[in-house]
C-alpha cells in the first residue's frame, strides 16, 4: 500500500508540473507579439512605460531586431527620455550603418530639440546609404 501511495503522489506531481508548464508556455510571447503589444500600449493606451517594458522584453529575446530598437528609441523620444532615445538609435546605427528608419527618427529627435546641426549630420549619414530615401531627402 505505501508503494501505491508513492506512485500516486508521483503521478499527481507529474500531472501538475506538465499543466503548469503548459500554462507558462501559453503566456510566453514571441518578439513580434511583444512588439505589437508595445505599439498598442503606446498608441491605444498612451502608456509609454508599459510600451518600454514590452520592447525591452522583446529585445531580450531578439537583441538584433533593429526595428524593435528603433521603436524603443521613438518611445523614449515621445516620453522625453532623450539620452535613452539617442542611445537606442546609436545602437541601431552601430549595427547597421545608415539604417534608414533610425537615421530618420534620430534626425527628427535632434531637429525638434533645436539641434539642427546634429540632425543634419545624422540625416546626411543616412542619405549616404540610402540616397533615394524620401524620408531622409
Residue pairs with C-beta under 8 A, 6 or more apart in sequence:
29 37
29 57
30 61
31 58
31 61
31 62
31 65
31 68
34 54
34 55
34 57
34 58
34 61
35 54
35 55
35 58
35 65
35 67
35 68
35 71
37 54
38 50
38 51
38 52
38 54
38 55
38 58
38 68
38 71
38 75
39 51
39 71
41 47
41 48
41 50
41 51
41 54
42 48
42 51
42 75
42 78
48 75
48 78
48 79
49 79
51 75
52 72
52 75
52 76
52 79
55 68
55 69
55 71
55 72
55 75
56 72
58 65
58 68
59 65
59 68
59 69
59 72
62 68
64 95
66 92
66 95
66 96
66 99
66 102
67 101
69 88
69 91
69 92
69 102
70 88
70 89
70 92
70 99
70 101
70 102
70 105
72 88
73 84
73 85
73 86
73 88
73 89
73 92
73 102
73 105
73 106
73 109
74 85
74 105
76 82
76 84
76 85
76 88
77 85
77 105
77 108
77 109
82 109
82 113
85 106
85 109
86 106
86 109
89 102
89 105
89 106
89 109
90 106
92 99
92 102
93 99
93 102
93 103
93 106
93 125
96 102
97 125
97 129
98 125
98 126
98 127
98 128
98 129
98 130
99 126
99 129
100 126
100 129
100 130
100 133
100 135
100 136
101 135
102 126
103 122
103 123
103 125
103 126
103 127
103 129
103 130
103 136
104 123
104 126
104 133
104 135
104 136
106 122
107 119
107 120
107 122
107 123
107 126
107 136
108 119
109 119
110 116
110 118
110 119
110 122
111 119
123 136
126 133
126 136
127 133
127 136
127 137
130 136
